[in-house]
Amino acid sequence: LGDWHQADTACGLVLKEEPENVKALFRRARALQEMGEYREAEQSLRKLLEIDKENKEASRMLVKLRQSVKSEVEQQRSMFSRMARGLG
């Protein structure tokens, strides 16, 4: 887990100097994905794809991330629904 945090931090430093560094955006997205930070990872990939629209690997990762985000939202809805029923 620590390695992914280090990767995110390192990519963040690169992106401060070079905000359009495709490699750093991709690696940051990968690190964020591994840490379960799906929405932030999706933002990095969207920015990457604005710069490099033909990046197939980033496009594939974005599809997987969207599925993860959808699953996460469904889990949250289910949890909140159970909590609300418990209060009622």
Backbone as a ProteinNet text record, in pm:
[ID]
protein_1_A
[PRIMARY]
LGDWHQADTACGLVLKEEPENVKALFRRARALQEMGEYREAEQSLRKLLEIDKENKEASRMLVKLRQSVKSEVEQQRSMFSRMARGLG
[TERTIARY]
82.8	0	86.7	194.8	282.8	344.3	375.1	434.6	340	209.9	112.6	103.7	113	112.8	236.7	350.4	473.8	464	404.7	388.8	299.4	191	99.4	171.5	248.8	323.3	425.8	499.7	601.9	537.5	427	358.5	303.6	255.6	207	315.9	437.8	550.7	584.1	583.4	610.8	503.3	378.5	267.3	263.3	322	332.3	421.4	527.2	621.4	575	513.6	468.7	324.9	226.2	87.2	32.4	97.9	49	138.3	213	300	212.7	200.1	110.6	150	278.1	325	291	311.9	281.3	130.5	50.5	-94.5	-141.3	-84.1	-122.7	-79.9	43.2	92.7	17.1	-18.7	-95.9	-234.6	-296.3	-427.7	-419	-314.3	-295.3	-278.7	-197.7	-176.4	-307.6	-380.1	-506.8	-607.4	-608.5	-697.3	-664.5	-537.6	-495.3	-527.9	-534.6	-567.3	-718.4	-795.6	-940.8	-996.3	-913	-953.8	-999.9	-1113.2	-1157.1	-1191.9	-1256.2	-1296.3	-1174.4	-1077.1	-955.6	-878	-875.1	-808.1	-877.1	-1008.8	-1085.3	-1052.6	-1036.9	-1002.1	-866.1	-769.8	-636.5	-643.9	-722.3	-734.2	-806.8	-907.3	-978.2	-882.7	-800.7	-703.9	-603.8	-556.1	-462.6	-524.9	-650.5	-715.7	-748.1	-756.5	-769.2	-640.6	-529	-397.5	-365.4	-392.3	-358.8	-483.9	-567.4	-695.9	-682.3	-568.3	-547.1	-486.6	-472.1	-407.9	-503.8	-481.4	-571.2	-567.1	-450.3	-437.2	-514.9	-505.5	-580.1	-730.4	-771.1	-913.7	-966.3	-888.6	-930	-939	-840.4	-841.2	-961	-996.2	-1108.9	-1239.3	-1256.7	-1376.3	-1384.1	-1272.6	-1270.5	-1298.6	-1242.4	-1264.1	-1410.5	-1473.3	-1614.3	-1698.2	-1662	-1732.8	-1711.1	-1589.2	-1558.6	-1635.5	-1642.9	-1716.1	-1863.2	-1919.1	-2060.2	-2086.3	-1997.3	-2010.9	-2002.7	-1910.7	-1893.5	-2020.3	-2078	-2200.4	-2314.9	-2325.8	-2431.6	-2414.2	-2291.4	-2265.7	-2303.5	-2271.7	-2305.9	-2457	-2526.8	-2672.6	-2732.4	-2681.8	-2731.7	-2708	-2590	-2556.5	-2646.1	-2664.4	-2747.7	-2893.8	-2937.4	-3073.4	-3094.5	-2998.1	-3007.8	-3004.4	-2920.5	-2912.8	-3045.3	-3103.8	-3229.9	-3341.5	-3343.7	-3443.8	-3425.7	-3303	-3274.4	-3322.5	-3323.3	-3367.7	-3520.8	-3584.6	-3730.5	-3801.9
-120.1	0	125.8	123.4	239	276.9	176.9	205	285.2	255.9	330.2	474.4	495.3	632.3	707.5	638.5	701.4	734.9	645.1	669.2	790.4	799.1	913.2	1043	1040.6	1159.9	1200.3	1102.6	1131.5	1189	1131.2	1181.1	1321.2	1345.8	1479.4	1584.6	1549.5	1642.5	1670	1565.2	1581.4	1668.3	1642.7	1715.9	1862.8	1896.8	2038.8	2112.7	2045.4	2105.2	2089.4	1974.6	1943.2	1890.8	1979.6	1936.6	1846.3	1844	1761.7	1640.8	1598.6	1482.5	1356.8	1298.2	1184.1	1064.8	1037.4	921.4	939.3	1059.7	1085.5	1077.9	1128.7	1120.5	974.7	894	752.4	680.3	702.7	634	679.3	806.3	855.3	790	780	714.9	570.7	503	362.4	351.5	440.7	439.3	469	568.7	604.2	489.9	423.8	308.8	200	170.3	66.4	102.6	232.9	277.7	290	262.5	271.2	411.3	501.6	641	653.4	590.4	575.2	707.2	796.4	923.2	1008.2	1012.2	1089	1026.4	894	824.6	856.5	859.8	891.9	1033.2	1127.2	1264.4	1269.2	1195.1	1192	1134.5	1028.4	967.4	1058.6	1129.6	1223.5	1331.4	1382.1	1484.9	1427.1	1305.9	1238.9	1225.1	1183.1	1161.3	1291.9	1403.3	1533.3	1565.7	1524.9	1552	1451.3	1323.7	1214.1	1128.8	1174.7	1109.3	965.2	929.9	797.4	696	733.4	644.7	530.5	415	300.4	243.3	240.3	184.8	269.3	401.7	490.8	475.9	458.7	439.4	312.2	205.5	78.4	93.1	160.2	178.7	264	363	449.3	369.6	277.9	193.3	112.1	53	-26.2	61.2	181.4	272.1	312.2	338.4	376.4	263.5	139.7	25.8	21.8	50.7	51.9	162.6	280.9	393	356.8	297.1	257.5	157.1	61.1	-39.4	25.9	119.3	188.8	267.5	335.5	412.8	320.2	206	110.9	58	31.1	-16.8	89.7	216	324.6	339.7	331.3	340.6	230.7	110.5	-3	18.3	65.4	87.7	196.9	307.3	414.8	372.4	289.3	238.2	153.9	66.7	-15	72.8	175.2	265.5	339	385.5	459.7	369.5	243.6	149.2	125.2	125	105.2	221.7	341.1	459.5	469.7	413.3	426.5	337.1
0	0	0	74.4	82.7	-50.4	-131.8	-262.5	-350.3	-342.9	-424	-376.4	-244.2	-191.9	-239.9	-238.9	-286.2	-434.8	-511.6	-655.1	-677.6	-601.8	-613.8	-580.2	-472.4	-431.2	-536.2	-587.6	-689.2	-815.4	-856.5	-976.5	-953.3	-833.4	-799.1	-812.3	-770	-781.7	-928.2	-1009.5	-1153.1	-1215.2	-1180.2	-1242.4	-1201.4	-1087.1	-1049.8	-1148.4	-1191.3	-1286.6	-1431.3	-1460.6	-1596.7	-1590.6	-1584.2	-1565.5	-1675.6	-1790.5	-1901.9	-1929	-1829.1	-1844.5	-1846.5	-1964.9	-1985.9	-1899.7	-1892.3	-1814.7	-1666.3	-1613.4	-1472.6	-1446.7	-1539.8	-1524.6	-1521.2	-1611	-1615.3	-1487.8	-1446.6	-1326.1	-1201.1	-1197.3	-1083.6	-1082.2	-1199.2	-1209	-1160.8	-1200.1	-1159.7	-1008.9	-952.2	-807.1	-733.8	-779.9	-716.2	-726.6	-841	-859.3	-757.2	-741.1	-646.8	-502.3	-473.3	-337.8	-318.1	-423.2	-412.6	-430.4	-477.9	-501.8	-647	-675.6	-814.1	-881.8	-810.4	-873.6	-908.7	-819.8	-847.3	-963.2	-966	-1076.5	-1208.3	-1204.1	-1325.9	-1374.6	-1282.6	-1320.2	-1388.8	-1335.6	-1397.8	-1538.8	-1555.3	-1688.3	-1785.8	-1739	-1827.6	-1877.8	-1786.8	-1826.1	-1926	-1898.8	-1989.3	-2128.8	-2133.8	-2262.7	-2334.9	-2261.5	-2327.1	-2402.2	-2345	-2403.7	-2513.6	-2485.3	-2577.5	-2601.4	-2692.8	-2719.8	-2769.6	-2824.5	-2883.9	-2786.1	-2661.4	-2563.4	-2527.2	-2588.4	-2571.4	-2430	-2372.2	-2237.3	-2136	-2151.2	-2061.8	-2084.6	-2208.4	-2238.4	-2173.8	-2181.7	-2119.2	-1967.2	-1908.9	-1764.1	-1722.4	-1803.1	-1771.2	-1768.9	-1861.5	-1863.1	-1734	-1693.1	-1569.4	-1447.1	-1447.9	-1335.1	-1324.4	-1437.2	-1434.3	-1375.4	-1406.1	-1348	-1196.8	-1153.6	-1009.9	-939	-1001.8	-942.6	-931.3	-1036.3	-1034.9	-922.1	-907.8	-802.5	-664.6	-649.3	-522	-486.7	-584.2	-561.3	-520.9	-588.7	-555.2	-412.7	-372	-236.3	-133.3	-164.2	-72.2	-60.6	-173.5	-171.3	-84.6	-102.6	-25.8	123.1	158	298.2	357.9	285.4	336.4	347.7	254.7	259.1	385.1	413.9	535.9	661.1	658.8	774.5	794	683.7	693.6	745.9	702.5	751.3	900.9	943.8	1087.4	1171.4	1114	1187.1	1189.7	1086.1	1070.1	1159.6
[MASK]
++++++++++++++++++++++++++++++++++++++++++++++++++++++++++++++++++++++++++++++++++++++++

